[in-house]
């Protein structure tokens, strides 16, 4: 544990989900493969629809609607619906089809193996402090057993713009009825988690999972309050 700023009293903790509380890379790869295969098999006209074509549709949607990236699930659904309409499906068929694809996506997206250390750490912390989750992603914690530790979960899109924008950080403080400075946000990303939370007045804990050197990483914009390499280290703060 390494401190870069004085730690003020912590009355609550907020957590990023993906790559902070579990390894997300393998899940994303499998989910991408499974959901795209489902899309190709949904209708004969989509059989040859490639991942590259899908990505082009996603890019075109963002060019037309720059703010769509704040809600990654809706962005994905809209791209799928557009692919279906381009393949000749009706508006109603594309709407129903895109929701079927997203249901399939949600299943695989939440096939996450949560480390025992994460469960034990969150359980110990939750006995002492209110915990909340703040995510830019679309994993559904109730499907892999993490929701029970959190008072609430805030998700980019439905609950505001994606981190590092301040929307969800400020909403968390409002819902907890606490000043921002009393909340310690824990995350692996130096931009969305550390810079985002520090800029809006929170304290920040960077979880350094890849033995990075904070002084030699291009993404370092603002120093966190502290740095840890294992989630379990947080129990020393309570």
N, C-alpha and C positions, 0 to 999 in steps of 0.2 A: 504494500500500500504506500503510495507516494502522494504527498500533499503539495499542491501548487498555490493554493489560497487558504486562508483560515476557514475552517469549517464552522459555520454558525449552527445553532440548535436546529435539528431536523425533526419536523413534526409529521412528515409524510414522505413517501418515496413514490416516484413514478418510473415506469420501466418501458423501454422499447421492447418489442417482441422478437422479431426476426434477427437471428445471429447474435442477439444479446442473451436470450434465455435458452436457446437451442441452435443447433447447426441447421441452417436453412438451405444451403446450396443443393444438396442432393434432392430435397423435397421439391424445389423449384424445377430442377431438371426432369424429374419423373412426372410432375404435374403438367409441364409443358408438353411432354411426349404423349401422355395419356389423353389430355384434353384435345390436342390437335388430331390425334387418331379418331377420337369420338366425333369431332367436327367433320372429318373426311368421310366417315361412315354414316353420317346423319342423313345424307341425301346423295344420290348418284352424281349430281352435278358438281359436288364438292370433292369428289374422289381424288382429283389431281391438285387440289388447292394446297399450296406449299406454305411452310413456315415463313419463307421470305415474302410471299405475297401477303400473308397476314400482317407481317411487320410493316410493309408498305402502307397498308390500310390504316394501321395504328398511327403511323407517322403523318399520314394525310389528315386524319382526324385532329391531331394535335396542331397541325398547321392552321386548320380552320377554326379550332376552338382551343386556344393555348391553355386555358384553365382546366381542361378536362383531365390533365394528368394528376390533379389533386385526388381524384377518385379512381383508383386503379381498377376496381371491379367494373364500374360503369364504363370506363374507357375500353376495357376488354370486351364487355358485352356489346357495346356499340360497334366495335370493329367486326365482331362475329356477325351481327345483324346485317352490317353493310356487305360483308362477304356473301351472305345468303341472298340478299337482294340482287347483288351483282351476278349471282349464279342463276337467277331466274325465279327465286321463290317470291311469293307475294309478301306484302307488308306484314300480314298476320302470321304467315308461316315463318318469316324471319324473326318476328318478335317471340313467338313460341319456341323456335329453334334456338335462339340466342340464350334464352333462359334455361333451356335444357342443357346446353353446353356449359353454362355457368354453374349449374347444379352439379354436373359431373366434375367440373374444375374444383368446386368447393370441397368435394369429397376427397380428392387427391391432395389438395392444398393443405389439408389438415391431417394428413397421415404423418404426423410428426412424433419422433421419439424424444421425449423430454428427459434430460439427464436427471438421475437421482439427486445430484447436488442442487439442481434448480428447485426441485420440489422441497427438499429439506431447508434450503435457504429461504425461499419465499414463505414457507410455513412458519419458520422461526421469526422472520420479520413481521409477518402479518399478526402475530400475537402481541406485538408491541406498537405497531404503527399502521395507519391506513395505507394500503398500497393501491396504485392504479396503473393501468397500461395505456400508453399513447403510441399509436402505430400508424405508419404510412401504408402498411401492407393490408392484405386481405385474408390472413389466417384467422380462423375462428377458434379462440382458446377453449370454448366449451366443448369442442370436439376432441381435444387432446388433454383435458384435465387441468388447465391452468386458470380457468375463470374463477375457481373457488377462492383464490388468494386475493382477488382484486375487488375493490369496492365498486368500480366501474371501469369500462374500457372505452377509450376514445379512438375513433378511426377517421383518418383523413377522408374527406368527401362529406359524409354525413355530419361530421362534427367540426368542420372547418378546413382550412387549407393545410396542405401537407407541411410537416416539419421541413425546414427550419422556421417557417412562418410561426408566429406566436399564438395563433388562434387556439390550438388545442392545449397549449401550456396554460394560457390564461383561463380557458374554460375549466381545466382541472382545478386550478386554484379557487375559482369561483364555486365549483361544486363541493370542494373540500372545506370551503369557508376558511381558507388560510391565506396568508400573504405569500406571494411567489417565493420570497427569500427563505421561507420555512420548508420548502419542498426540495428534495434532492432527486434530480432526474438521472437515471442510469441508462447508458446506451453505448453501443459499439462504434457509432458513426460520429466522426469529429465535426462534421458539418451539421447534419440534421439534429443530432442529439446534444452534442456539447455546445457548439456555437449557438444553436437555436435556443436552448434553454438558458444559457448564460446571458444572452442578449436581452431576454425578456425579464431577467431578474431572479431566476432560479439558481440554485447551486447545481453543479454537474459532476457526475462520476463517469469517467471514461473507463470502460472495461476493455483492456488491451489483450485481445485473444490471440494475436499473431506475433507477439514479441516485437512490436513496432517501437521505434524511438520517437517520442513526441516532438523532439527538436529537429527531426529529419524527415517528417512526413508532410507532403505538400498540402494535404487537407487541413493542417493545423491552422486555425484562424484565431481561436481564443483558447486560453488555457482552461482546463477543467478545474474544479475545486480539488479533486483527487483522482488518482489513477489506480486501478486494481487489475490483476490478471486472472483472478478467480472470483466468481460470483459470491462464494461463501465468505469472502473477506468482509462483505457488508455486515455480517453479524457482529463484527467487532465494534460497530458504531452504535449498537443498541444496548 
